[in-house]
Amino acid sequence: MNNSLKNDSVEHHPNEGDSSDAAFIQQNKEVDLAEADNNTSEDVQDTSAGMENLMNMYEESFKRFAEGEVVTGRIISVDKDYVLVDIGYKSEGQIRINEFKDEKGEIHVNMGDDVEVMVEFWDEEEERVILSKEKAAKVKVWEEIKKIYDEDGTVEGVILTRVKGGFSVDIGVQAFLPGSQADLRPIRNLDDLVGKKLEFKMLKYNRKRSNIVLSRRAILEHERESKRASTLEAIHEDKVVEGVVKNITEYGVFVDLGGVDGLLHITDISWGRVKHPSELFSVGDKITVKILSLDMERERVSLGMKQLVEDPWLAAAEKYSLGSRITGKIVSLTDYGAFVELEEGIEGLIHVSEMSWTRKIRHPSKVVSIGEMVDAVVLDIKPENRRISLGIKQVVPNPWDLISEKYPIGTTIEGKIKNITDFGLFIGIDEGIDGLVHISDISWTKRIKHPSELFKKGDMIQAIVLDIEKQNERFSLGIKQLQTDPWKTVAERYVVGKEIAGTITNITDFGIFVELEEGIEGLVHVSEISKEKIKTPVGKFNVGDVITARVMNINSEERRIGLSVKRLEVDDKEGLLSEYVNNARPATSTFGEILRENLQDKLNGN
């Protein structure tokens, strides 16, 4: 029976069956029934099963697979060009050997292995069937893709390369990933994704056009929403959580807490000074923060990092007591001073006035620079205001405390003129200490309009210490004090009543100033110019004229000498009268006395 089935299967095509086939089948059935009557029930069952198998084999022999159909076959032979596969046809199907090569070119095939193949070509005459393992695999992939798409599932794939508008992705077949669907936010460097194996959602599917559009963003959004819900349920104020730095701006850091973004403001990063958050963080850093406030409606979370440690100002008063000496780093400069970091979170200010005992500092950069380590003394501390006042000049002794010992009043010093002003000369004494010679202390006698008339910058001069004011930091010097004051002996040189000559130096409405010697002047008051009444001497005399006058009074303390031209004229007339009288002949006493009295009256103006 088996031989006849085999022969018939060769002679007849499955699509060409006729009534003889049906008769053949019916005949075999009748034989089986007749035999069953003569056997036990067990024999009947065995015969029935065998007959069913025989029928299946017969029907299979006439079965014809359509081109493009995927079937399962068994490898029966392998040569250098083809692999023969038995798929139940009257003749074996062929698969090109290249379809079994891997990326390295190695062939992986074993006799007896089952393999899924697709019927590519059927040649009835030559009884030759061309199969494809690769196309069968693609068909299976498309079937799986359709199933995933219909069930709204996800698919894994490898990003192959960048293309216009996005990426090409291998998910078994080629698919397209738009750039906008690659991540939740725009990606700076798209090349970073190439070669990565990721999970995707299918947005579009069209097998006829071989068009598949993927989205990674959809998956990330779903994950974010799931995380957001669980995170919002778990967090609360004052809770310490971990997060990942998501973005950095000049005013703070955005931290992903798990689907929820929190803002770590720059003022809450550290108790100390932070110029820019990028100095401390990078995107992707894992950090620990504390939740300061939470707005569930707006889903806004404020974070803090400095709050994880104790405020250093709480112990600052004990640590930095008044008068204590500290060491710190210059972290900032302003026009009015320099800020010094004593420790993280605590800074003190050195005002420009506290930088030098002797120099006038216009800008702190003249003394210190950013990053420099300095020693300073705590002058004042106010923890409630978070302020510490420091001084660096207090680190060394105040030179004004020593200057009075080094240069007592009356000491003659020598120094170089460092500056000349309208009011005097500044002379360098010690480093940072200048003494002032006021214009009034330059000369006893000369009238000086500006010190530059006698001196120039850089001249070496001598002077006497007149006064030291430590509190006001003033060092007064005198040049004229090196010589004796000529006014102290003027009374010896110009006695009252003495006739002297001098040069007119100035003419005013109230009198004439006459220079008797260098720096010594006398005044002829307008009332002492002439016997005649003169309202003003202006116009009657000229500067530079030499006149003769009589010394009327001297006041050395007030530096005044009173002169009189009128008195000189009167004295001259009285001298003439006295000479006339003494040379006249004797007369009667009565006439002589009368004449003398009359002359005396005339001289007196009566």
MIKOLDO-599430 format. One record per residue (C-alpha): residue in three letters; x, y, z. Coordinates in steps of 0.5 Angstrom, whole numbers, padded with zeros to 4 digits, always signed. Layout:
ALAXYZ...
This chain:
MET+0000+0000+0000ASN+0006+0005+0002ASN+0009+0003-0005SER+0003+0005-0009LEU+0002+0012-0005LYS+0009+0013-0007ASN+0008+0012-0014ASP+0001+0016-0014SER+0004+0022-0011VAL+0010+0022-0017GLU+0005+0021-0022HIS-0001+0026-0020HIS+0000+0033-0018PRO-0004+0036-0012ASN-0008+0041-0017GLU-0010+0035-0022GLY-0014+0030-0018ASP-0020+0027-0021SER-0025+0021-0019SER-0020+0016-0019ASP-0016+0019-0013ALA-0023+0019-0010ALA-0024+0011-0012PHE-0017+0009-0009ILE-0019+0013-0003GLN-0025+0009-0002GLN-0023+0003-0004ASN-0017+0003+0002LYS-0023+0005+0007GLU-0027-0001+0005VAL-0021-0006+0006ASP-0020-0003+0013LEU-0027-0004+0015ALA-0027-0011+0013GLU-0021-0013+0016ALA-0023-0009+0022ASP-0029-0014+0023ASN-0024-0020+0023ASN-0020-0017+0029THR-0020-0015+0036SER-0022-0008+0038GLU-0015-0007+0039ASP-0013-0009+0032VAL-0018-0004+0030GLN-0015+0002+0033ASP-0008+0000+0031THR-0011+0000+0024SER-0015+0006+0024ALA-0009+0010+0026GLY-0004+0007+0021MET-0009+0009+0016GLU-0010+0016+0018ASN-0002+0017+0018LEU-0002+0014+0011MET-0008+0019+0009ASN-0004+0025+0012MET+0002+0022+0008TYR-0002+0022+0002GLU-0005+0029+0002GLU+0002+0032+0004SER+0005+0029-0002PHE+0000+0033-0007LYS+0000+0039-0003ARG+0003+0045-0006PHE+0006+0051-0003ALA+0005+0058-0006GLU+0011+0062-0008GLY+0012+0067-0002GLU+0010+0063+0003VAL+0014+0061+0009VAL+0015+0054+0012THR+0019+0050+0016GLY+0024+0045+0013ARG+0030+0040+0015ILE+0037+0041+0013ILE+0039+0034+0009SER+0045+0036+0005VAL+0050+0042+0005ASP+0055+0043-0001LYS+0059+0049-0003ASP+0054+0053-0006TYR+0047+0051-0003VAL+0044+0048+0003LEU+0038+0043+0001VAL+0032+0043+0005ASP+0026+0038+0006ILE+0020+0042+0006GLY+0015+0036+0004TYR+0016+0037-0003LYS+0017+0032-0008SER+0024+0035-0009GLU+0028+0038-0004GLY+0029+0046-0004GLN+0035+0050-0005ILE+0038+0056+0000ARG+0044+0059-0002ILE+0050+0058+0002ASN+0051+0065+0003GLU+0045+0066+0007PHE+0048+0062+0013LYS+0054+0066+0013ASP+0055+0071+0019GLU+0058+0078+0020LYS+0065+0075+0020GLY+0064+0070+0014GLU+0063+0064+0018ILE+0058+0059+0016HIS+0053+0056+0021VAL+0049+0050+0019ASN+0048+0043+0021MET+0045+0037+0018GLY+0038+0035+0021ASP+0037+0043+0023ASP+0030+0045+0022VAL+0030+0052+0019GLU+0024+0057+0017VAL+0025+0059+0009MET+0021+0062+0004VAL+0019+0059-0002GLU+0022+0064-0008PHE+0021+0060-0014TRP+0018+0054-0016ASP+0020+0050-0023GLU+0015+0045-0024GLU+0018+0042-0030GLU+0025+0041-0027GLU+0022+0040-0020ARG+0026+0045-0017VAL+0025+0050-0011ILE+0029+0056-0009LEU+0028+0058-0002SER+0031+0064+0002LYS+0032+0063+0010GLU+0033+0071+0010LYS+0027+0073+0007ALA+0023+0068+0011ALA+0026+0071+0017LYS+0024+0078+0015VAL+0017+0076+0014LYS+0017+0073+0021VAL+0020+0080+0023TRP+0014+0084+0020GLU+0009+0079+0023GLU+0012+0081+0030ILE+0012+0088+0028LYS+0005+0088+0026LYS+0003+0084+0032ILE+0007+0089+0037TYR+0004+0095+0033ASP-0003+0092+0034GLU-0002+0091+0041ASP+0001+0098+0043GLY+0008+0095+0045THR+0015+0096+0044VAL+0021+0094+0040GLU+0028+0094+0041GLY+0033+0097+0036VAL+0040+0099+0034ILE+0041+0106+0032LEU+0045+0105+0025THR+0047+0112+0023ARG+0044+0119+0022VAL+0040+0121+0016LYS+0036+0127+0014GLY+0031+0129+0020GLY+0033+0123+0024PHE+0036+0116+0025SER+0036+0110+0021VAL+0034+0104+0026ASP+0035+0097+0025ILE+0029+0093+0029GLY+0030+0087+0024VAL+0028+0091+0019GLN+0030+0098+0017ALA+0026+0104+0021PHE+0026+0111+0022LEU+0027+0115+0028PRO+0025+0123+0028GLY+0030+0127+0031SER+0025+0130+0035GLN+0023+0123+0038ALA+0030+0121+0040ASP+0029+0124+0047LEU+0025+0129+0052ARG+0030+0135+0050PRO+0034+0137+0044ILE+0040+0133+0043ARG+0047+0137+0043ASN+0051+0132+0039LEU+0047+0127+0035ASP+0052+0122+0034ASP+0053+0120+0041LEU+0046+0116+0040VAL+0049+0112+0034GLY+0051+0105+0035LYS+0046+0105+0042LYS+0041+0099+0043LEU+0035+0102+0045GLU+0027+0101+0046PHE+0022+0104+0042LYS+0015+0106+0041MET+0012+0105+0034LEU+0008+0111+0032LYS+0007+0109+0024TYR+0007+0102+0021ASN+0006+0101+0013ARG+0008+0094+0011LYS+0007+0096+0003ARG+0011+0102+0003SER+0016+0099+0008ASN+0015+0105+0013ILE+0016+0104+0020VAL+0016+0111+0025LEU+0019+0110+0032SER+0019+0114+0038ARG+0024+0114+0044ARG+0021+0120+0047ALA+0014+0117+0048ILE+0017+0111+0052LEU+0021+0117+0056GLU+0015+0121+0057HIS+0011+0115+0060GLU+0017+0113+0065ARG+0017+0120+0067GLU+0010+0121+0068SER+0010+0114+0072LYS+0016+0117+0076ARG+0013+0123+0077ALA+0007+0121+0080SER+0011+0116+0085THR+0016+0122+0087LEU+0011+0127+0088GLU+0007+0122+0093ALA+0014+0120+0097ILE+0017+0127+0097HIS+0016+0132+0103GLU+0019+0139+0106ASP+0025+0138+0110LYS+0026+0131+0106VAL+0033+0129+0104VAL+0033+0126+0097GLU+0038+0124+0091GLY+0038+0127+0084VAL+0041+0128+0078VAL+0044+0135+0075LYS+0039+0136+0069ASN+0041+0143+0067ILE+0046+0149+0070THR+0044+0156+0069GLU+0047+0162+0072TYR+0042+0163+0077GLY+0042+0155+0080VAL+0042+0148+0078PHE+0036+0144+0076VAL+0036+0137+0079ASP+0032+0131+0077LEU+0029+0128+0083GLY+0025+0122+0079GLY+0020+0125+0074VAL+0020+0132+0078ASP+0025+0137+0077GLY+0027+0141+0083LEU+0031+0148+0083LEU+0037+0149+0087HIS+0038+0156+0087ILE+0045+0159+0087THR+0044+0162+0094ASP+0042+0155+0097ILE+0048+0151+0094SER+0053+0153+0099TRP+0054+0158+0105GLY+0060+0161+0102ARG+0061+0165+0096VAL+0059+0161+0089LYS+0060+0165+0083HIS+0057+0160+0078PRO+0054+0153+0079SER+0058+0151+0073GLU+0064+0151+0078LEU+0061+0146+0082PHE+0057+0142+0078SER+0056+0138+0071VAL+0050+0135+0068GLY+0049+0128+0070ASP+0052+0129+0077LYS+0049+0125+0082ILE+0048+0130+0088THR+0044+0130+0095VAL+0039+0136+0097LYS+0034+0138+0102ILE+0027+0140+0100LEU+0026+0147+0102SER+0019+0148+0100LEU+0014+0144+0095ASP+0008+0147+0091MET+0004+0141+0089GLU-0001+0145+0085ARG+0005+0148+0081GLU+0009+0142+0082ARG+0015+0146+0084VAL+0020+0144+0088SER+0026+0148+0092LEU+0032+0145+0094GLY+0038+0147+0098MET+0045+0144+0099LYS+0048+0148+0104GLN+0042+0146+0109LEU+0045+0139+0110VAL+0050+0142+0114GLU+0050+0147+0120ASP+0050+0155+0119PRO+0058+0157+0120TRP+0056+0163+0123LEU+0052+0160+0129ALA+0059+0159+0132ALA+0063+0165+0129ALA+0063+0169+0135GLU+0066+0164+0139LYS+0071+0162+0134TYR+0073+0169+0131SER+0073+0173+0138LEU+0075+0181+0138GLY+0082+0182+0137SER+0084+0175+0135ARG+0089+0174+0129ILE+0086+0170+0123THR+0089+0168+0116GLY+0084+0168+0110LYS+0084+0168+0103ILE+0082+0174+0099VAL+0076+0173+0095SER+0074+0179+0092LEU+0076+0186+0091THR+0071+0193+0091ASP+0073+0200+0091TYR+0072+0200+0099GLY+0076+0194+0101ALA+0077+0187+0100PHE+0073+0181+0102VAL+0077+0175+0106GLU+0074+0168+0106LEU+0076+0165+0113GLU+0072+0159+0112GLU+0067+0156+0107GLY+0061+0161+0109ILE+0064+0166+0113GLU+0067+0172+0110GLY+0070+0178+0113LEU+0071+0185+0110ILE+0078+0189+0110HIS+0076+0196+0109VAL+0081+0201+0106SER+0082+0205+0112GLU+0085+0199+0115MET+0090+0197+0111SER+0096+0201+0112TRP+0098+0206+0118THR+0101+0211+0114ARG+0099+0210+0107LYS+0092+0213+0104ILE+0090+0207+0100ARG+0086+0209+0094HIS+0084+0202+0092PRO+0085+0195+0095SER+0089+0192+0089LYS+0095+0197+0091VAL+0096+0192+0097VAL+0092+0185+0096SER+0090+0181+0090ILE+0085+0176+0089GLY+0087+0169+0092GLU+0093+0172+0096MET+0093+0169+0103VAL+0093+0175+0109ASP+0094+0175+0116ALA+0089+0180+0119VAL+0086+0182+0126VAL+0078+0181+0128LEU+0076+0189+0129ASP+0069+0187+0130ILE+0064+0181+0129LYS+0056+0181+0128PRO+0054+0174+0127GLU+0046+0177+0127ASN+0048+0181+0121ARG+0053+0176+0118ARG+0059+0181+0118ILE+0066+0181+0121SER+0071+0187+0120LEU+0078+0186+0119GLY+0084+0190+0119ILE+0091+0188+0117LYS+0095+0194+0119GLN+0094+0192+0126VAL+0098+0186+0125VAL+0104+0190+0125PRO+0106+0196+0131ASN+0103+0203+0129PRO+0109+0207+0127TRP+0105+0213+0130ASP+0106+0210+0137LEU+0114+0210+0136ILE+0115+0216+0132SER+0114+0221+0138GLU+0120+0217+0141LYS+0124+0217+0135TYR+0123+0224+0134PRO+0122+0228+0140ILE+0119+0235+0139GLY+0125+0240+0138THR+0129+0234+0134THR+0132+0237+0127ILE+0131+0232+0122GLU+0133+0231+0114GLY+0129+0229+0109LYS+0127+0229+0102ILE+0121+0234+0099LYS+0115+0229+0097ASN+0110+0234+0095ILE+0109+0241+0094THR+0102+0244+0096ASP+0099+0251+0096PHE+0099+0251+0104GLY+0106+0247+0105LEU+0111+0242+0104PHE+0111+0235+0105ILE+0117+0231+0107GLY+0119+0224+0108ILE+0121+0222+0115ASP+0120+0214+0115GLU+0117+0209+0111GLY+0109+0212+0110ILE+0110+0218+0115ASP+0111+0225+0112GLY+0112+0231+0116LEU+0109+0238+0114VAL+0112+0244+0113HIS+0107+0249+0113ILE+0108+0255+0109SER+0108+0260+0115ASP+0114+0256+0118ILE+0118+0257+0112SER+0121+0264+0113TRP+0121+0269+0119THR+0121+0275+0114LYS+0119+0273+0107ARG+0112+0274+0104ILE+0111+0267+0100LYS+0106+0266+0096HIS+0107+0259+0094PRO+0112+0254+0097SER+0115+0253+0090GLU+0118+0260+0089LEU+0123+0257+0094PHE+0123+0249+0093LYS+0122+0244+0088LYS+0120+0236+0089GLY+0126+0232+0091ASP+0130+0237+0095MET+0133+0235+0101ILE+0132+0240+0107GLN+0133+0240+0114ALA+0127+0242+0119ILE+0125+0242+0126VAL+0120+0237+0129LEU+0114+0242+0132ASP+0109+0238+0134ILE+0106+0230+0133GLU+0099+0229+0133LYS+0098+0221+0134GLN+0091+0221+0134ASN+0090+0225+0128GLU+0097+0223+0125ARG+0100+0229+0124PHE+0107+0231+0124SER+0109+0238+0124LEU+0115+0241+0122GLY+0119+0248+0121ILE+0124+0251+0117LYS+0125+0258+0120GLN+0125+0255+0127LEU+0132+0253+0125GLN+0134+0260+0125THR+0133+0266+0130ASP+0127+0270+0130PRO+0129+0277+0127TRP+0123+0280+0131LYS+0126+0278+0138THR+0132+0283+0137VAL+0128+0288+0133ALA+0128+0293+0139GLU+0135+0293+0139ARG+0136+0295+0132TYR+0131+0300+0132VAL+0130+0304+0138VAL+0124+0308+0139GLY+0126+0315+0137LYS+0131+0313+0132GLU+0131+0316+0125ILE+0131+0310+0119ALA+0130+0310+0112GLY+0126+0305+0108THR+0123+0303+0102ILE+0116+0303+0101THR+0113+0296+0099ASN+0105+0297+0099ILE+0101+0303+0100THR+0094+0303+0103ASP+0088+0307+0105PHE+0090+0307+0112GLY+0098+0308+0111ILE+0104+0306+0108PHE+0108+0300+0109VAL+0116+0301+0109GLU+0121+0295+0109LEU+0127+0297+0114GLU+0130+0290+0112GLU+0129+0284+0109GLY+0122+0281+0112ILE+0122+0287+0117GLU+0117+0292+0115GLY+0114+0298+0119LEU+0107+0302+0118VAL+0107+0309+0117HIS+0100+0311+0119VAL+0096+0316+0115SER+0096+0320+0121GLU+0103+0320+0121ILE+0105+0322+0114SER+0104+0330+0115LYS+0102+0335+0119GLU+0097+0337+0114LYS+0091+0332+0114ILE+0091+0327+0109LYS+0085+0322+0107THR+0089+0317+0103PRO+0097+0316+0101VAL+0095+0313+0095GLY+0097+0317+0089LYS+0102+0321+0093PHE+0107+0316+0094ASN+0110+0310+0090VAL+0112+0303+0091GLY+0119+0303+0091ASP+0120+0310+0094VAL+0125+0311+0099ILE+0123+0315+0105THR+0125+0317+0112ALA+0121+0316+0118ARG+0122+0316+0126VAL+0121+0310+0130MET+0115+0311+0134ASN+0113+0304+0137ILE+0116+0297+0137ASN+0111+0291+0139SER+0116+0285+0138GLU+0110+0280+0140GLU+0105+0282+0135ARG+0111+0284+0130ARG+0109+0291+0129ILE+0113+0297+0128GLY+0110+0304+0128LEU+0113+0310+0124SER+0112+0317+0123VAL+0114+0322+0118LYS+0110+0328+0121ARG+0114+0327+0127LEU+0121+0327+0124GLU+0118+0334+0120VAL+0116+0337+0127ASP+0123+0335+0130ASP+0126+0338+0125LYS+0123+0345+0126GLU+0124+0345+0133GLY+0131+0344+0132LEU+0131+0350+0128LEU+0128+0354+0133SER+0132+0352+0138GLU+0138+0353+0134TYR+0135+0360+0132VAL+0134+0362+0140ASN+0141+0359+0142ASN+0144+0364+0137ALA+0140+0370+0138ARG+0143+0376+0142PRO+0140+0377+0149ALA+0134+0382+0150THR+0130+0384+0155SER+0127+0379+0159THR+0120+0381+0158PHE+0121+0381+0150GLY+0125+0375+0149GLU+0120+0371+0154ILE+0114+0374+0150LEU+0117+0372+0143ARG+0119+0365+0145GLU+0112+0364+0148ASN+0109+0366+0141LEU+0114+0362+0137GLN+0112+0356+0141ASP+0104+0357+0140LYS+0105+0357+0133LEU+0109+0351+0133ASN+0104+0348+0137GLY+0098+0350+0132ASN+0095+0355+0137
